[in-house]
Amino acid sequence: MRHLLTSIGLFRSPYSYLATPDMMGLRKDYAVHVALRPVLPIAVRKPDLFDPAKAAWAKYILLRWPRRADFLGAPAHWPSSDPIVQDLATMQIAPEQPYIYRLSSYGAVAERRSLGVRL
């Protein structure tokens, strides 16, 4: 499931991607309802965190999460269709974000219908 989730670009946050399979395991192990709720990624909410002056923080994340993925036995690759328009070489977040707002609104519609995103 981890490979499917990243290959279809459901996650921008590598840590959300890594945590989701275990979270979804709660559904099976404890017979509880699990609904994923999309939120705007930190890159959109606080783009200044990706300022080149703070690049060490973002670079640390990019270095650290593949090690965590390896530890969990998950493939570590960025989504093939990143929902955020960002230059990963410079960490610059584009002012226009045509994809993430539309994707997040789909999640909001599903939540209003009490459906959530089901896997």
C-alpha positions as CSV (number, residue, x, y, z in Angstrom):
1,M,0.0,0.0,0.0
2,R,2.9,2.4,0.7
3,H,4.1,2.3,-2.9
4,L,0.6,2.9,-4.2
5,L,0.1,5.9,-2.0
6,T,3.2,7.7,-3.1
7,S,2.9,6.7,-6.7
8,I,-0.5,8.3,-7.0
9,G,0.7,11.4,-5.2
10,L,-1.7,11.3,-2.2
11,F,0.9,12.6,0.1
12,R,3.2,15.7,0.1
13,S,4.4,15.1,3.7
14,P,6.9,12.2,3.8
15,Y,6.0,11.6,7.4
16,S,2.3,11.4,6.8
17,Y,3.0,8.9,4.0
18,L,5.1,6.8,6.4
19,A,2.5,7.0,9.3
20,T,-0.6,6.2,7.2
21,P,-0.2,2.4,6.8
22,D,0.1,1.9,10.5
23,M,-2.9,4.2,11.1
24,M,-4.9,2.3,8.6
25,G,-3.9,-0.9,10.4
26,L,-5.9,0.4,13.4
27,R,-9.0,0.0,11.3
28,K,-8.3,-3.7,10.9
29,D,-6.9,-4.4,14.3
30,Y,-9.5,-2.5,16.4
31,A,-12.5,-2.3,14.0
32,V,-12.5,1.5,14.1
33,H,-13.5,4.0,11.4
34,V,-10.4,5.8,9.9
35,A,-11.0,8.9,7.7
36,L,-8.1,10.7,6.1
37,R,-8.6,14.5,6.0
38,P,-6.5,16.5,3.6
39,V,-4.8,19.6,5.0
40,L,-2.8,22.2,3.2
41,P,0.9,21.3,3.5
42,I,3.2,23.4,5.5
43,A,4.8,24.5,2.2
44,V,1.6,26.4,1.4
45,R,0.7,27.4,5.0
46,K,4.2,28.7,5.9
47,P,6.3,29.0,2.7
48,D,8.9,31.1,4.6
49,L,10.0,27.8,6.2
50,F,11.5,26.9,2.9
51,D,13.4,30.2,2.6
52,P,17.0,29.5,1.5
53,A,18.2,31.0,4.8
54,K,16.4,28.2,6.5
55,A,17.3,25.6,3.9
56,A,19.1,23.4,6.5
57,W,15.8,22.4,8.1
58,A,14.3,21.4,4.8
59,K,17.4,19.6,3.7
60,Y,17.5,17.7,6.9
61,I,13.9,16.5,6.3
62,L,14.9,15.4,2.8
63,L,17.8,13.5,4.2
64,R,16.1,12.0,7.2
65,W,12.9,10.7,5.9
66,P,14.4,8.1,3.5
67,R,16.3,6.6,6.4
68,R,13.0,6.3,8.3
69,A,11.3,4.8,5.2
70,D,14.1,2.2,5.0
71,F,13.7,1.4,8.7
72,L,10.0,0.8,8.1
73,G,10.6,-1.2,4.9
74,A,8.8,1.4,2.7
75,P,10.0,2.8,-0.6
76,A,11.4,6.3,-0.3
77,H,10.6,8.4,-3.3
78,W,8.8,11.7,-3.8
79,P,5.4,11.5,-5.3
80,S,5.5,11.4,-9.1
81,S,2.8,14.1,-9.2
82,D,3.7,16.6,-6.4
83,P,0.6,18.6,-5.5
84,I,2.8,21.6,-4.6
85,V,4.6,23.7,-7.2
86,Q,8.1,24.0,-5.7
87,D,11.6,24.0,-7.1
88,L,13.3,21.4,-4.9
89,A,16.8,22.6,-5.9
90,T,16.2,26.1,-4.5
91,M,13.3,25.2,-2.1
92,Q,11.3,28.1,-3.6
93,I,7.6,27.8,-3.3
94,A,5.6,29.2,-6.3
95,P,3.1,31.9,-5.3
96,E,0.5,30.2,-7.5
97,Q,-0.6,26.7,-6.3
98,P,-3.2,25.4,-8.8
99,Y,-3.2,21.8,-7.6
100,I,-3.2,21.6,-3.8
101,Y,-6.2,23.9,-3.3
102,R,-8.3,21.8,-5.7
103,L,-7.2,18.5,-4.1
104,S,-7.8,19.9,-0.6
105,S,-11.3,21.1,-1.6
106,Y,-12.2,17.5,-2.7
107,G,-11.3,16.3,0.8
108,A,-13.4,19.1,2.4
109,V,-16.4,18.0,0.2
110,A,-15.9,14.4,1.2
111,E,-15.7,15.4,4.9
112,R,-18.9,17.4,4.7
113,R,-20.6,14.3,3.3
114,S,-19.1,12.4,6.2
115,L,-17.2,10.1,3.8
116,G,-13.6,11.1,4.4
117,V,-11.0,9.5,2.1
118,R,-11.3,5.8,2.4
119,L,-8.5,3.4,1.5
